[in-house]
Amino acid sequence: MNKIGLIIKREYLTRVRKRSFLILTFLGPILMAAIYIIPIMLALNSNTDHLRVAVVDESRWFEERFNSNENHTFVTMHGQPLDSVKEMVKTGVFDMALYVPPTQLSLPSNAVVYSIRQVPLEMETYISGVMEKEIEAQKLMAQGVDPKVVNAVKTDVNLQVMRMDDKGNEKETFTEIQFVLGMVLAMMVYFFIMFFGGQVMQGVAEEKNNRIIEVIISSVKPFQLMMGKIIGVSLVALTQFVLWILLTVVLYVGFSAFIGISNPEMLSSGTLMSQEITANDIMSNESVQSILQIVHSIDFGTIIVSFLIFFILGYLLYATLYAAVGSLVDNNTDSQQFTLPITVPLMVAIISSFYIVNNPDSSLAVWLSMIPFTSPISMMVRIPFGVPIWQIVLSVVLLAATFVAMTWIAAKIYRTGILMYGKKLTYKEIFKWLKYK
């Protein structure tokens, strides 16, 4: 155990002192925080130019339907030919021209915008919306239906989803939040397993290729070396993960305090709701209650504990396999034929995640969350939706048992493969090694 501890210490300190580790550790939180910060900064510092739009409506259906505001002004060009209006756009009199061609037999459904520069998406959406609304109103009146009556009967339904347990307790769930949370957790587990598992394989292959392994094996057993590397890299992964979380929170809180806001709901689809955000903006009591209700509906305790357990066990399981592959090859190019069987279950779990979030209690979802090679990802997709404790426990037991079995198999492969050089190995020969004591 003392030798394993020394190997763990060496692997850990060697990797955390690398420049790449420091860069990725600090760059990761910056990128994650930027997802929140950049849209706000762009919105706060964007000074939208006032747009002047010339309207040439030869159909005469929309001449007075476009309303001007502080961001844009619509000017109806009565009797002006389209070519002369285009010249006005070219000379800068107008920023763009909206042309609606004439129609005789039906309502107009086509329009063209002429502009020197790129038309803002907001403007395209507004023009299309106004035209669609007017055309719908005209069609309703043609059928003898008053559009006001249709608007009056439109109703928004507030659908609550209440989940009941075996004891009859009810708890409201928010599917959209659970969907996003489940996919984020699954992608994090997938990323960490692939990235740090690959580091184990690369480290073993490099030491083998440099013949350093021959010196190390003279002092420690192959099993001790393998476990030391796996655990050492796992501690590096946990260190980086914890630092990412802490630094992301610090950046988020610090930036929110700097600009004087703490309400993400002031943003809509990454843009401001046409209102200037100031330090005096305060969430309404209704917004506060809705946010608190969503937060309380999520079992963060179970999610965090489950994430750590499945992440650690999932990493250990795949790291042993990656270590075995690293001992079989002399370089990373030769590792592709052996890594494919390892990555297939992970890819299956990721692809199936899009089905699982839609139906987390289906038979496929349950089975994938029980199979040890897919459970680290599939179970994390299901956890935010609520999973019976017995399923979580059973999945953890199966995953731990599989890790022990794979460690025994990987140790046999590692012990023989680590000292073999310049030979193209086959699966048939590898299976023979497993028969040796």
VOKOL-62826 format. One line per 5 residues: number of its first residue (from 0); their letters; for each residue x, y, z of C-alpha. Coordinates in steps of 0.25 Angstrom, whole numbers, padded with zeros to 4 digits. Layout:
N
NUM = a = X,Y,Z; ...
***
This chain:
437
0 = mnkig = 0000,0000,0000; 0012,0009,0003; 0017,0007,-0011; 0003,0010,-0017; 0003,0023,-0009
5 = liikr = 0016,0027,-0015; 0011,0025,-0029; -0002,0032,-0026; 0006,0044,-0021; 0015,0044,-0033
10 = eyltr = 0004,0043,-0043; -0004,0054,-0036; 0007,0064,-0034; 0013,0062,-0048; 0000,0065,-0054
15 = vrkrs = -0005,0076,-0046; 0008,0084,-0048; 0007,0083,-0063; 0004,0096,-0070; -0007,0089,-0078
20 = flilt = -0014,0086,-0065; -0014,0100,-0060; -0018,0106,-0073; -0030,0096,-0074; -0034,0098,-0060
25 = flgpi = -0035,0113,-0061; -0040,0113,-0075; -0051,0104,-0073; -0059,0113,-0062; -0056,0125,-0071
30 = lmaai = -0063,0118,-0083; -0075,0113,-0074; -0076,0127,-0068; -0075,0134,-0082; -0088,0126,-0086
35 = yiipi = -0095,0135,-0075; -0086,0148,-0076; -0085,0150,-0091; -0099,0151,-0094; -0101,0161,-0083
40 = mlaln = -0089,0170,-0087; -0094,0170,-0102; -0108,0174,-0098; -0103,0185,-0088; -0093,0191,-0098
45 = sntdh = -0101,0189,-0111; -0106,0202,-0116; -0116,0198,-0126; -0116,0208,-0138; -0130,0214,-0141
50 = lrvav = -0135,0208,-0154; -0143,0215,-0165; -0151,0206,-0173; -0158,0210,-0186; -0171,0202,-0189
55 = vdesr = -0175,0200,-0203; -0188,0192,-0202; -0194,0190,-0215; -0205,0181,-0209; -0209,0192,-0200
60 = wfeer = -0212,0182,-0189; -0201,0186,-0179; -0199,0201,-0181; -0203,0205,-0167; -0200,0192,-0160
65 = fnsne = -0185,0194,-0157; -0184,0203,-0144; -0171,0212,-0142; -0164,0212,-0128; -0151,0217,-0122
70 = nhtfv = -0143,0206,-0130; -0149,0207,-0144; -0158,0216,-0153; -0167,0211,-0164; -0170,0221,-0175
75 = tmhgq = -0181,0218,-0185; -0176,0222,-0199; -0190,0225,-0206; -0188,0225,-0221; -0173,0223,-0221
80 = pldsv = -0167,0213,-0231; -0159,0202,-0225; -0146,0206,-0233; -0146,0220,-0227; -0148,0215,-0213
85 = kemvk = -0136,0205,-0215; -0128,0217,-0219; -0132,0224,-0206; -0127,0212,-0199; -0114,0212,-0206
90 = tgvfd = -0111,0227,-0203; -0115,0225,-0189; -0128,0232,-0188; -0134,0219,-0183; -0127,0207,-0176
95 = malyv = -0136,0197,-0184; -0148,0196,-0192; -0160,0186,-0190; -0167,0183,-0203; -0180,0175,-0204
100 = pptql = -0184,0172,-0218; -0198,0173,-0223; -0208,0162,-0223; -0222,0160,-0229; -0227,0147,-0226
105 = slpsn = -0222,0144,-0212; -0217,0151,-0200; -0202,0155,-0201; -0192,0145,-0195; -0179,0149,-0201
110 = avvys = -0170,0161,-0198; -0156,0166,-0200; -0147,0174,-0192; -0136,0182,-0199; -0124,0186,-0191
115 = irqvp = -0109,0190,-0192; -0106,0183,-0179; -0110,0171,-0172; -0125,0172,-0167; -0126,0170,-0152
120 = lemet = -0133,0157,-0148; -0142,0165,-0139; -0147,0173,-0151; -0149,0161,-0160; -0157,0154,-0148
125 = yisgv = -0166,0167,-0146; -0169,0169,-0161; -0173,0154,-0163; -0181,0155,-0150; -0189,0167,-0154
130 = mekei = -0192,0161,-0168; -0196,0148,-0163; -0205,0154,-0153; -0212,0163,-0163; -0214,0151,-0173
135 = eaqkl = -0220,0142,-0162; -0230,0153,-0159; -0234,0155,-0173; -0236,0140,-0175; -0244,0140,-0162
140 = maqgv = -0253,0151,-0167; -0255,0145,-0180; -0260,0133,-0173; -0270,0141,-0165; -0262,0140,-0152
145 = dpkvv = -0258,0153,-0144; -0243,0153,-0141; -0246,0159,-0128; -0255,0147,-0124; -0243,0138,-0127
150 = navkt = -0234,0146,-0119; -0243,0146,-0107; -0245,0131,-0107; -0230,0129,-0107; -0225,0123,-0094
155 = dvnlq = -0212,0119,-0088; -0212,0106,-0080; -0203,0105,-0068; -0201,0090,-0067; -0195,0086,-0054
160 = vmrmd = -0188,0072,-0053; -0189,0066,-0039; -0181,0053,-0036; -0187,0044,-0025; -0178,0034,-0017
165 = dkgne = -0183,0021,-0011; -0187,0028,0002; -0196,0037,-0006; -0187,0050,-0004; -0188,0059,-0016
170 = ketft = -0177,0068,-0022; -0177,0077,-0033; -0167,0074,-0044; -0162,0083,-0055; -0159,0075,-0067
175 = eiqfv = -0151,0086,-0075; -0141,0088,-0063; -0140,0073,-0061; -0137,0071,-0076; -0126,0081,-0076
180 = lgmvl = -0120,0076,-0063; -0120,0062,-0067; -0113,0064,-0080; -0102,0073,-0074; -0099,0063,-0063
185 = ammvy = -0098,0052,-0074; -0089,0060,-0083; -0080,0064,-0071; -0078,0049,-0067; -0076,0045,-0081
190 = ffimf = -0065,0056,-0083; -0058,0053,-0070; -0058,0038,-0073; -0053,0040,-0087; -0043,0051,-0084
195 = fggqv = -0036,0045,-0072; -0038,0031,-0076; -0030,0035,-0088; -0019,0041,-0080; -0017,0028,-0072
200 = mqgva = -0016,0020,-0086; -0006,0031,-0091; 0002,0031,-0079; 0004,0016,-0079; 0007,0016,-0094
205 = eeknn = 0018,0027,-0092; 0025,0020,-0081; 0025,0007,-0088; 0030,0013,-0101; 0041,0021,-0093
210 = riiev = 0045,0008,-0086; 0043,0015,-0073; 0034,0004,-0069; 0045,-0006,-0068; 0051,0001,-0057
215 = iissv = 0038,0004,-0050; 0034,-0011,-0050; 0047,-0015,-0044; 0042,-0008,-0031; 0027,-0010,-0031
220 = kpfql = 0017,-0020,-0035; 0009,-0017,-0048; -0004,-0017,-0041; 0002,-0007,-0031; 0006,0002,-0043
225 = mmgki = -0007,0001,-0050; -0015,0004,-0038; -0006,0016,-0034; -0008,0022,-0048; -0023,0020,-0048
230 = igvsl = -0025,0026,-0034; -0015,0037,-0036; -0022,0042,-0049; -0035,0041,-0042; -0031,0050,-0031
235 = valtq = -0026,0060,-0042; -0040,0059,-0049; -0047,0062,-0035; -0038,0073,-0032; -0040,0080,-0046
240 = fvlwi = -0055,0077,-0044; -0056,0084,-0031; -0048,0096,-0035; -0057,0098,-0047; -0069,0098,-0039
245 = lltvv = -0063,0108,-0029; -0057,0117,-0039; -0070,0117,-0047; -0078,0121,-0035; -0068,0132,-0032
250 = lyvgf = -0068,0138,-0046; -0083,0137,-0046; -0086,0144,-0033; -0075,0154,-0035; -0080,0158,-0049
255 = safig = -0094,0159,-0044; -0090,0168,-0032; -0082,0176,-0042; -0093,0180,-0051; -0103,0180,-0040
260 = isnpe = -0112,0169,-0044; -0115,0156,-0039; -0127,0152,-0047; -0125,0143,-0059; -0140,0144,-0063
265 = mlssg = -0137,0158,-0067; -0131,0152,-0080; -0140,0145,-0090; -0133,0136,-0100; -0120,0143,-0097
270 = tlmsq = -0125,0157,-0100; -0131,0168,-0092; -0146,0170,-0092; -0144,0183,-0099; -0142,0190,-0085
275 = eitan = -0129,0195,-0079; -0124,0187,-0067; -0120,0196,-0055; -0116,0193,-0041; -0130,0197,-0037
280 = dimsn = -0136,0185,-0044; -0142,0175,-0034; -0149,0162,-0036; -0164,0162,-0033; -0169,0153,-0022
285 = esvqs = -0176,0144,-0032; -0162,0142,-0039; -0155,0139,-0026; -0166,0129,-0022; -0165,0122,-0035
290 = ilqiv = -0150,0121,-0035; -0150,0116,-0020; -0161,0106,-0024; -0152,0101,-0036; -0140,0100,-0027
295 = hsidf = -0148,0093,-0016; -0153,0083,-0026; -0139,0078,-0029; -0133,0068,-0019; -0119,0074,-0020
300 = gtiiv = -0114,0064,-0009; -0117,0052,-0016; -0112,0058,-0029; -0099,0062,-0024; -0096,0049,-0016
305 = sflif = -0101,0041,-0028; -0092,0049,-0037; -0079,0047,-0029; -0082,0032,-0027; -0085,0029,-0042
310 = filgy = -0074,0038,-0047; -0064,0031,-0038; -0068,0017,-0040; -0070,0020,-0055; -0056,0026,-0056
315 = llyat = -0050,0015,-0049; -0057,0004,-0057; -0052,0011,-0071; -0039,0015,-0066; -0035,0001,-0063
320 = lyaav = -0039,-0003,-0077; -0031,0009,-0083; -0019,0005,-0074; -0020,-0009,-0080; -0021,-0003,-0094
325 = gslvd = -0009,0006,-0091; 0000,-0007,-0087; -0004,-0014,-0101; 0001,-0003,-0110; 0014,0004,-0113
330 = nntds = 0007,0017,-0118; -0006,0024,-0118; -0008,0021,-0133; -0009,0006,-0130; -0019,0007,-0119
335 = qqftl = -0031,0010,-0128; -0034,-0005,-0130; -0034,-0007,-0115; -0041,0006,-0110; -0053,0004,-0120
340 = pitvp = -0060,-0007,-0111; -0058,0002,-0099; -0064,0015,-0105; -0076,0008,-0112; -0084,0006,-0099
345 = lmvai = -0081,0021,-0095; -0086,0026,-0109; -0099,0017,-0107; -0101,0023,-0094; -0100,0037,-0099
350 = issfy = -0109,0035,-0112; -0119,0028,-0103; -0119,0040,-0093; -0128,0047,-0103; -0138,0036,-0102
355 = ivnnp = -0137,0034,-0087; -0140,0049,-0084; -0153,0048,-0091; -0157,0035,-0084; -0148,0033,-0072
360 = dssla = -0156,0021,-0066; -0156,0013,-0079; -0151,-0001,-0079; -0139,0004,-0088; -0136,0015,-0078
365 = vwlsm = -0136,0005,-0066; -0128,-0005,-0073; -0117,0005,-0078; -0116,0010,-0064; -0114,-0004,-0058
370 = ipfts = -0103,-0009,-0068; -0090,-0005,-0062; -0084,0000,-0075; -0095,0010,-0078; -0100,0013,-0064
375 = pismm = -0091,0024,-0060; -0097,0033,-0072; -0111,0027,-0073; -0114,0028,-0058; -0109,0042,-0057
380 = vripf = -0119,0045,-0068; -0130,0039,-0059; -0126,0044,-0046; -0132,0058,-0047; -0146,0052,-0051
385 = gvpiw = -0146,0044,-0038; -0141,0029,-0037; -0145,0019,-0027; -0134,0017,-0017; -0134,0002,-0019
390 = qivls = -0130,0004,-0033; -0119,0014,-0030; -0113,0004,-0020; -0114,-0007,-0029; -0108,0000,-0040
395 = vvlla = -0096,0005,-0031; -0094,-0010,-0026; -0094,-0015,-0040; -0084,-0004,-0045; -0075,-0007,-0033
400 = atfva = -0075,-0022,-0035; -0072,-0020,-0050; -0061,-0010,-0046; -0055,-0021,-0037; -0056,-0032,-0048
405 = mtwia = -0050,-0023,-0059; -0039,-0019,-0049; -0035,-0034,-0048; -0036,-0035,-0064; -0028,-0023,-0066
410 = akiyr = -0017,-0026,-0057; -0015,-0039,-0064; -0014,-0032,-0077; -0006,-0021,-0071; 0004,-0030,-0065
415 = tgilm = 0008,-0037,-0078; 0006,-0026,-0088; 0014,-0015,-0081; 0027,-0023,-0084; 0024,-0026,-0099
420 = ygkkl = 0029,-0018,-0110; 0029,-0017,-0125; 0018,-0028,-0126; 0004,-0026,-0132; -0005,-0033,-0122
425 = tykei = -0019,-0040,-0126; -0031,-0042,-0117; -0028,-0057,-0118; -0015,-0055,-0111; -0020,-0046,-0101
430 = fkwlk = -0031,-0056,-0097; -0020,-0066,-0095; -0013,-0057,-0084; -0026,-0058,-0076; -0024,-0073,-0074
435 = yk = -0011,-0071,-0067; -0010,-0070,-0052
***
